[in-house]
Amino acid sequence: MVVFGEVLVPVFLLCITIQLAYTLFFFVQLFSLPDEDDTSITDPQPVTIIICAKNEAANLRNNLPAIMAQRYSNASGISMYKVIVVNDASDDDTANVLEGFKSLHPNLNIIHISPQDVGVFPGKKFALSKALTIADSDFLLLTDADCTPASDSWLMQMVASLHKGKQLVAGFGAYKADSSLLNGFIRWETLHTFIQYTGYTLSGMPYMAVGRNLACTKAAMKKAQQSPEWSKLPSGDDDLLVNAVADGHNIAIVATPSSITTSAAKTTWADWLQQKQRHVSTGKYYKTSTKLLLGLYALTHSFVWFSFLMLLFTEMWQLALGVMAVRLVINIIIQQRACRLTGQQHNIFLFILADIGWMIYNFALSPYILLKNKQRWT
């Protein structure tokens, strides 16, 4: 066991060092984000909020009122935003729900897609393209029917950077909390993903955003639609948009408790895995450098935990515990910063469990990251 420990220690220390390098170069960038809300727009430009909905009657009933109640008007008090909801061949009560809202809100526009309509793009991207045909503003804000904005200043905060010349704004999409282990891991994984794409973006290497809370210019969206990757997936519009348009200077990150959106998390492991398979299938279209960096991070993360657990059964266990404790403290500090920015709760015990679980997560989803495309967006 002594020889085994001596061989394993260099691997353990090397992986810890690589993980620390990621933290110091990428993840520490979270401390450069402001804590306060940005509601300083003096001359608000028109904005179109786009929601693509397929069988979302219940979610629209619950969430659309908060979308329609945003504070975003000019000096004369005239509302400066419209909402477009695309009813994508729903067979539930979505159409009737939308017509009911339309009678109350003149700035709500509805597009109905029938099952017979032939899409120029696959899946959700066809619904999105239909919305673009009637969007008459240069600024767009994308969210989902199952999302609720955290405040009535959500719209203003998400488009503030567009007024300053950015073409893309990536926000945070949270999940409602409950006491289940699955829910805890989903929320940890969502926050961890936020830490990753925020750190990369602020370091000049943007690669993804979340479509349930994403602002962009109309020109940026049209440019993304012209990219060859756009037609290869029914979903992934958020990541493909970033990869087609973002250059490290034209994208902003917005993360304050009142700028987030919140949706209900999946309640079974099977449903969540199906959702994640669709999400990660876009990863194969990232830039090669991004894929290598993300892959190295995931690989060294797995080796850290594997070698640590093995070293606990050797005479090197004290060294392993000490080094791992330092790593955990540093990561907890980063997690706490992310929680403060996004208004999320931080649980140290859950963090440790989820950090181990992420190793299993990467092995389970690696075929979809590397090979497969999910052919449905719902």
C-alpha positions, 0 to 999 in steps of 0.5 A: 500500500505504501508503494501504491500511495507513492504512485498515486500521490503525484497524480492526486497533486497534479489533478488538484493543481490543474483544478486550482488553476481553473479556479484562479484563472476562470472561476475567480472572475465571479468576484468582478461581477457587480452585486447591485442591480443595473436599472440605469437605462435613461432612454429605453429602447424597444424590446421583444420578449420571446417565449416558445410554448408547446403544451404549456397552458398551466405554465403560461397561466402561472408565469405570463402575468409576471412577464406582462408586469415588467417595469419598462417604459419611457419618460412619458410612461409608455411601455417599451416592450412587447411579448411574443408567444409562439404556440407550437402546435399545442394540443392542450389549452394553450391557445385559449389561455393565450387568447385570454391574456391577449384580451387584457394585454395589447402588447401581447402577440400570439403566433399559432403553428399548426401540426401541418406547418413545415419548419425551415428549422428543426424543433424549437428553432422553427418557433423562434424563427416565426417570432423573429418575422414579427419582432419589430425591435432590435433587442430581444429577450428569450425565456421559457413558458415555465419560467418566472422572473424574480422581479418586475425589473428583470427585463430592464436588468437583462437588456441594460448591457444591450443599451451599452453596445453588447450583442448578447447578455447571459443571465441565470436560470434557477430552479425552485428548491425542495428537500429531495436529493435530486432537486439538490443536485439539479440546483448544484449542477445549475450553479456549477454550470453558471460558475463555469460559463461565467468564468469562461465568458469573463475570461474572453472565452464564451461558449454557452448561455441558458435560453430561459434567460438570455438577451441578444440583438436581433442581428445576433440572432439572425447571424446565428441562424445562418451558421451551419450548425443551426439546423443540426439540432432541434434545441441548443439555440442558446449555446449555438447563438453564443458560439456563432456570435460571441467574441469575448467582448460583445457579451455580458453576464448579468447575475443579481437576485432580481435578474434571474428566472426560476422554473420547476426542476424535474422530479424524477431522475429519468426525466432529468437525465432526458433533459440533460441529454438534450442540453449537453448534446450541443457541446460537440459543436463548441470550439475545439479549445473549449471542448479540450478545456472543459474535458480536462476540467471534468477529467481531473475532477474525476481523478481528484475524487478517485485518487483521494478515496484510494489514498484514504486507505494508504499511509498518505491519508493525512496528506490527502485529507489536508490537500482535499480540505484546501480544495474544498475550502476554495471551491466553497468560497467560489460557490458562496460567491455564486450563491450571493450573486444569484440569491441561491441558498448554499449548503456545504454538506450538499456541495460535497455530495454533489461534487462527488456526484458530478463525477458520475454525472460526467460518465453517464452523459459523456456519450451525448456530449461526444456523439449523439444528438437529441431530436426533440426539444420538449 
